[in-house]
Amino acid sequence: MSLPRLLTPFAGMTLLVIGWWLLARQIPESILPGPGPVLNHLVSALSRATLWRDTAVTLTNVTASFVIAMTGGTLLGLWAASSPLVERLLHPVIVIVEAAPTIAWLVLAILWLGLGAGPPILVGVSMALPLIVIATSHGLRQIDAGLMDMAHVYGLSRWIRLTRILLPSLALTLAGAASGALSVAWRGIIMAEAFSASQGLGPSLWGSYLYGEINDVYAVILWIIVLGLALEYLLVHPARQLIRRRLDHE
């Protein structure tokens, strides 16, 4: 990757910080503190074990919901694409899952699972799974029908068709959908944690707000943003680029 392409995201972040600094000069510090005080509070928080513990809890919830959504969504998408009848049966279910607001899923999750890690994970799955199902079923329809006919003529088993034709053809589509699924699950889980869990970045953020610790509120938000950027640029984006390079060489 060229140097200008590497520097472009940093330039965008720099402009955002400058805009934040300028805006903070016009707004009371009790509403919008400047980047300097917030960064100092974040550095101080990073020296304590509490923030790292909360971060580990949230990342564990995000990982669990993401794995469940990716696995379940891919299987459901494959099933839907295998039969028009199955697709018609699943479509209203997916629409219902998508249409129900996040807060509704949170309330139901608390009723069903009680307080703790269960509700955040369920909320994350409810937000991410429909994206994966839709991406999988639509991606399968883009596969060359002649390729599948050839596999049938040569008598390739279903497992070979799945692992050598279907999943490789879906890889790039799923990588893009995974990025969106991870993003919505990340936001939903932190919100759900704030109301249903005692540990995690959600309770840390909500507790800081309740106690009027404005600098801590923005410090936690800044840390959440940093983690989100790290997940995108250190995990999702490299994986997407790797898949693209492998497909280009095949």
C-alpha positions in Angstrom: 0.0 0.0 0.0 1.4 3.4 -1.0 2.3 6.1 1.6 -0.5 8.5 0.5 -3.1 5.8 1.0 -1.7 5.1 4.5 -1.7 8.7 5.5 -5.2 9.6 4.2 -7.1 8.0 7.2 -4.7 9.9 9.6 -5.4 13.1 7.8 -9.1 12.6 8.2 -8.7 11.9 11.9 -6.5 15.0 12.3 -9.2 17.2 10.7 -11.8 15.6 13.0 -9.7 16.4 16.1 -9.1 20.0 14.9 -12.9 20.4 14.4 -13.4 19.0 17.9 -10.9 21.5 19.4 -12.5 24.5 17.6 -16.0 23.5 18.7 -14.9 22.9 22.3 -13.7 26.5 22.4 -17.2 27.7 21.8 -19.1 25.3 24.1 -18.9 25.1 27.9 -16.5 22.4 29.2 -19.3 20.8 31.1 -20.9 19.8 27.8 -17.9 19.4 25.5 -14.4 19.3 26.9 -11.5 19.7 24.6 -9.3 16.9 23.2 -6.5 17.6 25.7 -8.4 17.0 28.9 -10.2 14.0 27.5 -6.9 12.4 26.3 -5.4 13.0 29.7 -8.3 11.2 31.4 -8.0 8.3 28.9 -4.3 7.9 29.5 -5.0 7.9 33.3 -7.8 5.3 32.8 -5.5 3.1 30.8 -3.1 2.9 33.7 -5.8 1.2 35.8 -7.0 -2.4 35.6 -10.7 -1.4 35.5 -10.7 -0.1 32.0 -8.8 -3.2 30.7 -11.2 -5.5 32.5 -14.2 -3.7 31.0 -12.6 -3.8 27.6 -12.0 -7.6 27.8 -15.7 -8.1 28.8 -17.0 -6.1 25.9 -14.6 -7.7 23.4 -15.6 -11.1 24.6 -19.3 -10.3 24.1 -18.6 -8.9 20.7 -16.6 -11.9 19.7 -19.3 -14.3 20.9 -22.1 -12.5 19.1 -20.0 -12.1 15.9 -19.2 -15.8 15.7 -22.8 -16.8 16.3 -24.1 -14.3 13.7 -21.5 -15.3 11.1 -22.1 -19.0 11.6 -25.8 -18.9 11.9 -26.2 -16.2 9.2 -24.1 -18.1 6.7 -25.9 -21.4 7.3 -29.3 -19.7 7.0 -28.3 -17.9 3.9 -27.1 -21.2 2.3 -30.4 -22.8 3.3 -32.4 -19.9 1.9 -30.5 -20.0 -1.4 -31.0 -23.7 -1.8 -34.8 -23.5 -2.1 -37.3 -20.7 -3.1 -39.7 -22.1 -0.6 -37.2 -21.9 2.3 -36.4 -18.3 1.2 -40.0 -17.3 1.3 -40.4 -18.9 4.8 -37.3 -17.2 6.1 -37.8 -13.7 4.6 -40.5 -12.5 7.0 -38.5 -13.8 9.9 -35.4 -11.8 8.9 -37.6 -8.7 8.3 -39.0 -9.0 11.8 -35.6 -9.4 13.3 -34.4 -6.3 11.4 -37.5 -4.2 12.0 -37.6 -4.7 15.8 -35.7 -1.8 17.5 -32.6 -2.6 19.5 -34.2 -1.5 22.7 -37.0 -4.0 22.1 -34.5 -6.9 21.7 -32.8 -5.7 24.9 -36.0 -5.8 26.9 -36.8 -9.2 25.6 -33.3 -10.5 26.2 -33.4 -9.3 29.9 -36.8 -11.0 30.3 -35.5 -14.2 28.8 -31.9 -14.4 30.0 -31.8 -12.0 33.0 -29.0 -9.6 33.6 -25.4 -10.3 32.6 -23.6 -11.2 29.4 -26.6 -12.9 27.7 -28.6 -9.8 26.7 -25.7 -7.9 25.1 -24.8 -11.0 23.1 -28.4 -11.6 22.0 -28.7 -7.9 21.0 -25.5 -8.2 19.0 -26.7 -11.3 17.2 -30.1 -9.7 16.4 -28.4 -6.8 14.7 -25.6 -8.7 12.8 -27.3 -11.9 11.8 -29.8 -10.4 9.2 -26.9 -8.7 7.4 -25.0 -12.0 7.0 -28.1 -14.0 5.9 -29.0 -11.4 3.2 -25.3 -11.1 2.0 -25.0 -14.9 1.8 -28.2 -15.6 -0.1 -27.7 -12.7 -2.5 -24.1 -13.6 -3.0 -25.0 -17.2 -3.9 -27.3 -15.9 -6.7 -24.3 -14.2 -8.3 -22.4 -17.5 -8.7 -22.3 -18.7 -12.3 -25.0 -21.3 -12.8 -22.8 -23.0 -15.4 -20.2 -23.6 -12.8 -22.6 -25.4 -10.6 -24.0 -27.4 -13.5 -20.5 -28.5 -14.3 -20.0 -29.6 -10.7 -23.2 -31.6 -10.9 -22.1 -33.3 -14.2 -18.8 -34.3 -12.7 -20.6 -35.7 -9.7 -18.8 -33.5 -7.1 -20.1 -34.1 -3.6 -22.1 -31.4 -1.7 -19.1 -30.9 0.6 -16.7 -30.3 -2.3 -19.2 -27.9 -3.9 -19.5 -26.1 -0.6 -15.8 -25.8 0.2 -14.4 -25.4 -3.3 -17.0 -23.4 -5.1 -19.7 -21.8 -2.9 -17.6 -20.5 0.1 -14.7 -19.2 -2.0 -17.1 -17.4 -4.3 -18.8 -15.9 -1.2 -15.6 -15.0 0.6 -15.4 -11.4 -0.6 -19.1 -10.7 -0.2 -19.0 -12.2 3.4 -15.9 -10.1 4.2 -17.8 -7.0 3.3 -20.9 -8.0 5.2 -18.7 -9.0 8.2 -17.4 -5.5 8.5 -21.0 -4.1 8.7 -22.1 -6.9 11.0 -19.2 -6.2 13.4 -19.9 -2.5 13.4 -23.6 -2.8 14.3 -22.9 -5.6 16.8 -20.2 -3.4 18.5 -22.6 -0.5 18.9 -25.5 -2.6 20.0 -23.6 -4.6 22.6 -22.2 -1.5 24.3 -25.6 0.0 24.5 -27.1 -3.3 25.9 -24.3 -3.6 28.4 -25.1 -0.2 29.8 -28.6 -1.4 30.9 -28.1 -5.1 31.6 -24.6 -5.7 32.8 -22.3 -4.6 35.7 -19.1 -4.9 33.7 -18.1 -3.8 30.2 -17.6 -0.5 28.4 -21.3 0.1 28.4 -21.7 0.3 32.2 -18.4 2.3 32.4 -19.8 4.9 30.0 -23.2 5.0 31.6 -21.8 5.2 35.1 -19.5 8.1 34.2 -22.5 10.0 32.9 -24.7 9.3 35.9 -21.9 10.6 38.3 -21.4 13.7 36.1 -17.8 12.8 35.2 -18.0 14.4 31.7 -14.3 14.0 31.0 -14.6 10.3 31.8 -17.6 10.0 29.5 -15.7 11.4 26.6 -12.6 9.4 27.5 -14.6 6.1 27.4 -16.2 7.2 24.1 -12.8 8.0 22.7 -11.5 4.5 23.8 -14.5 2.9 22.2 -13.8 4.7 18.9 -10.1 3.7 19.1 -11.1 0.1 19.6 -13.6 0.2 16.7 -10.9 1.7 14.4 -8.4 -1.0 15.5 -10.9 -3.8 14.7 -11.5 -2.3 11.3 -8.0 -1.5 10.2 -6.1 -4.3 12.0 -8.5 -7.1 11.5 -11.4 -6.6 9.1 -9.6 -4.6 6.4 -6.5 -6.8 6.2 -8.7 -9.9 6.0 -10.7 -8.3 3.2 -7.5 -7.4 1.4 -6.1 -10.9 1.8 -9.2 -12.5 0.4 -9.1 -10.1 -2.5 -5.5 -10.9 -3.3 -6.1 -14.7 -3.1 -9.1 -14.4 -5.4 -7.1 -12.3 -7.9 -4.4 -15.0 -8.1 -6.8 -17.8 -8.6 
